[in-house]
Amino acid sequence: MTVQLCRAEACRSMGTEALTAHIEGHTGCKFDSGYQVDTELETVYCLGQCALSPAMTINGELHAACPRHAAKVRALV
């Protein structure tokens, strides 16, 4: 699984750091440390979804407004 999480200003202001902590805690992996077991967590700076931030991709599929869809994100990650 590859997770790309936007950590640009708009997403940071909408909670991407809390989402980072959740994903790292759930997967046991750290962002930007390379491929680990079956998971790669990458920081990106803008997925073009600033109005729906924070945004992320999971295996190339875009997910936006992540805190508002927390149950969906937990199921995916």
Buried (B, 14 or more C-beta within 10 A) or exposed (E): EEBBBBBBEBBBEBBBBEBBEBBBEEBEBEBEEEEEEEBBBBBBEBBEBBEBBBBBBBEEEEBBBBBEEEEEBEEBB
